Amino acid sequence: MSDEGPYTVNFVAVESSSSVPDIYANGRMPAAVRVAIKVFDAYDNQFPTSENWLQAHIRLVDYYDTSRVIPGSVWEFVLNPGEWYSTFSDGGWEHAGKPLSSQSQGDPATQSEYVVFYVRAFSPESRKFAVQVITPDEKIHYSNKDNDAKGVDIRAVSAIQYTTADLQIDEVSIVRKGPWRPFGQYYQTNTYISNRRSADHPFVKVIPHSTHSGSDDQPGWEWCWMLRDGGKHSTTTRHWYTFPMDKKTRTVGTICDTFFGTTETIDITVNQRPNAVCVTLLETEPQSFLGPIPGWQYRDTRFSVYDKYGNIGSFSLETSDNLMTLVVKDNANSVETNSSAHTETSESLHGWVQDLPADIQNRFPKLDPQEIISNLSSSHRAIEMLQDRFLKYRGFF
């Protein structure tokens, strides 16, 4: 025990910016609780405290049952608010214009030090918190004692779990640019997925779960979750990308035919719309070769999107039968883009087969278009089977 003990604690402030802050119980959104104390020894000399000392010796507890120390199964408090604090439009819970850590403007002999804790919840619940302080004499002091008891109420409401019903999906018209070496054009379609549930809850972050790499031998494939690329060496390609929200320009492309000895990549504009997930379709000419033929490579098409309060939605991406129309799915729900830019039907995609001479058509594998799509997406074994059947006929088209 310290020679200067016993110590007393004056709880100057245990407060938040409002009487009862509301936070979402998603484990990410924090409410700020500011604590200011003065500590005195047995001779009424003020014990020097610092922000670091307060962080080490203060805990939040249940106001009505101080044996319940935070963190617990529902609540936790941290010193670093994390990214979901800085994304708030008002900078997070404001602190009545007071600094996060400062000394009082009065007599230095009675100065108090402020420290801020950030409280997060994982389940809906209302709780009143008190402060526990352990002084150098190892005595425990609580802010809910005596006549000047202090505490703070925080209410955690149910977190939002976004579904496809909450999504606004807009497809930007195809942009035709070029040239795409060694011939033809390339086409770009950006599909934007935003929050139509509430303008006050814009999406601020997207995390694709698994995409192709952007390594040297796969340039332009970063953030790509589906591609048809002729075994990495083709001028005819179709790629689907899901991009993070941090950049306006991305490099996309493919490895050209070895005859030309080139790698074809281009920088395209993405993320033109704020607070929306950007999914991009890149195509090259001749588009007629981009039908449901073997060679498609899929990655995990899931992605997670977060609003500015840390609420989350988890979705997966698919394409319709012609592999050109984006479908967003959440469990049994789905939202499909309705684009006038893509009017080809599954049947018309096989026009290049129908244009072949009759004797060649008769030798072509007799598979229904829907069967091809189903087999392509069902398993790797089915894809290999289809490849073996089709590769015999590559010389005809």
N, C-alpha and C positions, 0 to 999 in steps of 0.2 A: 504494500500500500504506500502511496506517495506521502511524504511528510507534510504536504500542504493540504491534504484532505481533512475532512470530507469535502467533496465538491458539490456545488449546486449548479443547476442549469436553468437559464431563463430562455424560454422558447419565444423568440421574437416573432417568428412567422412560420406557419405551416399552411401553405396556400396554393391555389391554382388561379388561372386567369378568369374563371367563372365559378359560380357557386357549385354547380354540378356539371363538370365536363362530361360530354358524351364521347366515347370512343367505340370503334368497331372491335368486336372480340375476335380478331383475326391473328393475334400474336405479332402484328407488325405496327399498327398505328399506336403511337404513344400519347399519353397525356403527361404534361409537365407538372411536377410538384416541387415547389421551392421551399427550402427549409433554411431558417436563419436562427442561430442560437448565440447566447453568451454563456460562457462557463467561468465560474468564480471559485476560488479556493476558500479555505476556512477563514482567511484574513480579508476577504472581500477583494482580493486582487484578481484581476481578470486573467484567466488562463489563455495563452495565445493559441488560437485555432487557425487553421488554414483550410482551404478547400479540400486538399488532400486528406487532412486529418478528419474532416467531417465525412468524407466519402468512406473512410475506413471505420468510423465509429458510429455511424448512424444507420439504422435500419427502419423500414416501414413495417408496421404491424397492424393487425385488426384493431380498430378503435374500441370495440366492445369485448374483445378477447385478446389481450396482448400476448398470449402464449402462441398465437398464430402469426408467426413471422413470415414476411414475404421474402423470397418467392415461395410459391406453392403450386398446386396443380392448376389453378385458374389464373393467378396473378404473378407478375414478376416486375422488378424494377431494374433499370440499367442506367449507366452513366452516359452512354453514347446513344442518342436517339435513333441513329441509323438513317437510311435513305428515305424512309417514309415520313420523316419529319421535314426534311428540306424540300420535299415536293409539294407541300401544302401551299396554297396561294397566299396565305397570310404568314408564312414562315413557321407554321405550327401554332401551338397554344402560346399566345402572347403573355408577357409577364408584367402587365401594367406599366410598361415602359421602363422597368427596372433591369439593370444588368444581371446576367446570370450569376456572377460572383463578384461581390464588391464589399467594401467596408462602408459603414454608416458615415454620414456627413457630420456626426456629432463629435463629442469628445473622444479622442483616440483611446482613452482609458475605458470607454464603454462601447467600443466598436463591436460590430457583429459581422460574422462571415456568412455568406450565402452559398448554398449548394443546390443544384437542381438534379432531381431524379426523374426518370422517364418511366412511367407505369404502362404496362401492356397487359392485355387480358386474352385468354384463350377460350373462354366460354362466357355467355351472357350472364351478367351479375352486377348488382349494385353493391358497393362496398365503401365504408368510411374507414379512412386510414389515420392512424396516429404515428408518432415518431418515437423511436427508441434510441437513446444515446447512452453509450458506455463511457464514463469519465475515467481519468487516469487511476482513480482509486478502485476501479473495476465495479463501481456501483452502476446500476441500470436506472435510467430516468425515462419517464414517459410524458408525452405532451398532453395526454388526456387526463392528467391529474390536476388537483387544486382548482381554484376558482377560475383561473384564466386558461381553461382547457382549450386545446387547439387540435383540429383535425381537418381532413379534406375528404369530400365525397366525390366518388367517380362512378359513373354508370357505363357499363359495357353492354352495348346492344348487339344483337345478332349480326354477324358478318354477312355480307352479300356474297352469294355464290352465283356467278353469272352463268346463264345458259344461252343457247342460240336465240331464244325469244328476246333477249336483251341486245342483240347485235343489229347494227345498221351496216349493210354491206353494199358498197358502191363500186362499180367497175368503171375505170377511166377508159376512154376510147383507145383503141389500138393506135400506137404511134409507129409509123412506118419510117424507117431510116435506112441508111446504107452508105456505101456498099458493104456487103458481107462477103469477104474474100472467099473464093475467087469469083463468085457470081451471086446474083440475087440480092435480096434485101433482108433485113431482120425486122421483126415486129415485137412490140412490147405492150403488155397489158398490165396495169397496176390495179389490184383489187384492194379496197380499203375497208377494214373492219373496225367500226367505232362503237361507242356505247350510246345507244338510243334510249336507254332506261332513264338516264339523268345527265343533264348537261353539267351538273355540279360534281360529277364523278368521272372525269375524263380518264381514258386509259393513258398511262405514262410509261409502261414498260411491257415488253414482250420477250419471252424466253423460248426459242425453239428448242425442243428436246434433243433432237439428233438430226444432223445434216451432214452432207458430204464435206470433206475438208477443202481448204483453199491452198493446198500444197503446190509445189512447183510442177508436179506431174499432173495436176488437176486444176489448172488455172481457171478462174471464173466459176468454180463450183462451190465456193464457200456459201453457206446458208441455203444450199440447194437440197430439196427433199425428194424430188423426182426428176428423172431425166431420161431422155432417149437420145443416145449420142453415138450410135454406130460403133460401140466398143472404144470410145474416146477418140476416134479418128474419123470424123465426119464433118462435112460442112452443112449437113442437114440435121438439125437438132431442135429439141424442145426441152426447156428447163422450167421447173417451178421453184421459186425461192420464197422463203419467209425471212424478212430482214428485221434486225433490231431497229429501234427508233433513233439511234444516235447519229446516223449519217444521212446526208442527202444524196450522196453519190456512191454507187457500188460497181465493182468490176464483175462482169458476167461474161460467159463465153464457153468455148470448147477447144479441143485440139483438132485442127483441120486434118484433112487427108494427108497421109505421109507423102503423097506425090508432090504436094506443094511445100512440104517441110515447114509449115508455119503453125503457130498457135493464134487462134482468133479470139481476142477478148475485146470488150468494149466497156466503156463507162456509161452507165445509164443513170437517169434521175429517179430517185425513189423518195418515199416519205414526204411527198409534197403536202400532205394533209396532216396537221398537228393532231396528236392524241388519237392516232389510228394505226392499227397493224397494217403493214404494207406487204401484200403477197403479189409477187411479180411472175408473169408468164413471159418467157422469151422464146420466140420461134424464128426459124429461118426458112428461106425458100430452098427448094420447092416444097410447099406445105403438103402436097399430095402424097409425099413419101412418109408423112408423119402419122399414118394411121395405126391401128392396133396391131403392130407387128412386134416380134420379140426384140428384146434389148432394153426394155424399161428397167430402171433400177430405182427402187424405193428406199427411203430411209423412214425412221420413225416420224410420222407426220404430226405428232402432237405438239401443241404449244400452249404456254400459259401466258395470260395477259393480266395485268394488275392495274387497278385504278389508283388515283393519287392517295387514297387512304389505305392502300395495301390489300383491298379486297381482290379476290382472284377469280378467274374463269379459266377452265381447262377445256380445250377443244382439240379436234383432230381434223385434218384436211384430206379431202379426197377429190377426185375429178369425176365428171360424168362420163358416159360411155365414149364420147369422142375425145376424151383426155384434154379438153380445151376449156371446160367450164368448171369453175371451182365450187366445191361443196364443203361447207363447214358443218361438222357434226359434234354433238354433245350427247353422249349416251344414245337414246333412241330419237333425239331431235336432230333436225338438219335444216340448214338454210342454204339455198342454191342461188348463185348469181343468175340474173336474167339479162343476158347481154345480147343486144342486137348485132354486136360485132361478130359473134360466132353464130352462124346460122346453119352450119353443116350438120347433117344428121349422121347417126351411126352408120346408116346404110350408104349415104353418099361418100363416106370416107373410103369406101371400097371401090370407088369409081375406077381407080387405076388398075384394079384387078379385072373389073368388067370390061375395060378397054383392051385387054390382052386378046390375042387370037384365041379362037374357040378351042383349038387343040391344046393350047397351054392352059386355058382355064380348066379344061377337063382333068389336067394333071395336077392342078392346085389342090392342096389339102381341103377337104370338105368340112370346114368348121364354120358354124354360125358366128356372126360378129359378137353376139352376146356371150357365146361360149368362150371365144378368145379372151374377151375382157375378164370374164370370171376366172378362167384358168390362169391368166397373167397375174391376177391379184391374190389367188388362193394360196399358192405355195411356191417355193423355189423349185420343187420337183416338177410342178406343172409348167413352169417357165422353161426349164431345160427340155422338157418333152416337146413343147411348141417350137423351141429353137431348132431342135433336130429336124422337125418336120418342115419348117420353113426354109432352112438354109439350103436345102436342095434346089430351091426355086429362085434364089437370089439373082441368078444370072438372067432371069426373065424380066426383072423389073429393077 
